[in-house]
Amino acid sequence: MRNKLLVYLAAAAIPALLIVDVVQAQRYAKLKSEVRALELKQVELVEKNKKLISDISVLSSSDRIERIAEYELGMRKANTDDIVRVEIKGSAK
């Protein structure tokens, strides 16, 4: 009787283990595809970040800023005569 029960349990365990294996394989495949999508997104974001850093360096160049200040805003470099120094002396307590 006991041997028959063990045989039935073993016979039932084999399909159950196969089903568990299939489920695990499906989960692994899904996770693998998600990881691949995230890796591609990461590469895309790194490239976008590189472009933005390049754009920042171009936009913040001193030549460009000077050109905008002079031609678009009508500014010029201050002469020595134009500079006024102000000194504020506080009262001693």
VOLUM-876785 format. One line per field, with one value per residue (C-alpha): y, z, x; residue in three letters; residue number from 1. Coordinates in Angstrom, 2 decimals, always signed. Each point is the difference from the previous one (the first is absolute). Layout:
N
py: Y;... $
pz: Z;... $
px: X;... $
r: ALA;... $
k: NUM;... $
//
This chain:
93
py: +0.00;+2.39;-0.83;+0.63;+3.42;+0.88;-1.12;+2.14;+2.99;-0.41;-0.39;+3.18;+1.93;-0.44;+1.93;+2.58;+0.58;+0.25;+2.63;+1.94;-0.18;+1.38;+2.85;+0.86;-0.07;+2.40;+2.35;-0.12;+0.81;+2.93;+1.38;-0.45;+2.02;+2.72;+0.20;+0.31;+2.81;+1.81;-0.40;+1.51;+2.88;+0.55;+0.20;+2.46;+2.17;-0.03;+1.18;+2.70;+1.09;+0.24;+2.20;+2.24;+0.39;+0.93;+2.52;+1.53;+0.50;+1.63;+2.26;+1.07;+0.87;+3.45;+0.99;-0.73;+1.85;+2.99;+0.04;-0.08;+2.71;+2.27;-0.49;-1.00;+1.85;+3.02;-0.51;+0.71;-0.62;+2.68;+2.38;+0.80;+3.44;-1.61;-2.03;+1.56;-1.59;+0.43;-0.63;-0.18;+0.49;-1.41;+1.53;-1.74;-1.26 $
pz: +0.00;+0.96;-3.10;-2.23;+1.60;-0.64;-3.62;-0.48;+1.61;-2.19;-3.08;+0.90;+0.89;-3.44;-1.94;+2.79;-0.21;-3.79;+0.31;+2.52;-2.42;-2.86;+2.18;+1.09;-3.61;-1.02;+2.87;-0.91;-3.65;+1.00;+2.42;-2.59;-2.55;+2.61;+0.84;-3.69;-0.44;+3.03;-1.32;-3.34;+1.81;+2.06;-3.13;-1.50;+3.13;+0.19;-3.63;+0.66;+3.09;-2.04;-2.55;+2.73;+1.59;-3.40;-0.49;+3.42;-0.82;-3.34;+1.51;+2.95;-2.02;+0.83;-3.70;-0.50;+3.15;-0.93;-3.52;+1.36;+2.55;-2.60;-3.05;+1.45;+3.31;-0.99;+2.82;-0.07;+2.21;+2.64;-0.32;+3.04;+0.20;+0.15;+3.13;+3.29;+3.23;+3.00;+3.53;+2.87;+3.48;+2.75;+3.46;+2.67;+2.95 $
px: +0.00;+2.73;+2.03;-3.01;-0.47;+3.64;-0.30;-3.13;+1.67;+3.07;-2.19;-1.90;+3.17;+1.58;-2.68;-0.19;+3.74;-0.20;-2.75;+2.09;+2.94;-2.11;-1.30;+3.53;+1.23;-2.78;+0.81;+3.70;-0.74;-2.22;+2.60;+2.74;-1.98;-0.70;+3.70;+0.88;-2.54;+1.42;+3.54;-1.03;-1.74;+3.15;+2.16;-2.48;+0.04;+3.80;+0.21;-2.59;+1.94;+3.22;-1.78;-1.41;+3.43;+1.40;-2.80;+0.70;+3.67;-0.89;-2.66;+2.15;+3.10;+1.33;+0.21;-3.69;-1.03;+2.14;-1.48;-3.57;+0.77;+1.54;-2.23;-3.37;+0.00;+2.10;+2.46;+3.70;+3.00;+0.40;+2.92;+2.11;-1.64;-3.47;+0.75;-1.02;+1.12;-2.28;+1.20;-2.43;+1.37;-2.13;-0.25;+2.03;-2.01 $
r: MET;ARG;ASN;LYS;LEU;LEU;VAL;TYR;LEU;ALA;ALA;ALA;ALA;ILE;PRO;ALA;LEU;LEU;ILE;VAL;ASP;VAL;VAL;GLN;ALA;GLN;ARG;TYR;ALA;LYS;LEU;LYS;SER;GLU;VAL;ARG;ALA;LEU;GLU;LEU;LYS;GLN;VAL;GLU;LEU;VAL;GLU;LYS;ASN;LYS;LYS;LEU;ILE;SER;ASP;ILE;SER;VAL;LEU;SER;SER;SER;ASP;ARG;ILE;GLU;ARG;ILE;ALA;GLU;TYR;GLU;LEU;GLY;MET;ARG;LYS;ALA;ASN;THR;ASP;ASP;ILE;VAL;ARG;VAL;GLU;ILE;LYS;GLY;SER;ALA;LYS $
k: 1;2;3;4;5;6;7;8;9;10;11;12;13;14;15;16;17;18;19;20;21;22;23;24;25;26;27;28;29;30;31;32;33;34;35;36;37;38;39;40;41;42;43;44;45;46;47;48;49;50;51;52;53;54;55;56;57;58;59;60;61;62;63;64;65;66;67;68;69;70;71;72;73;74;75;76;77;78;79;80;81;82;83;84;85;86;87;88;89;90;91;92;93 $
//
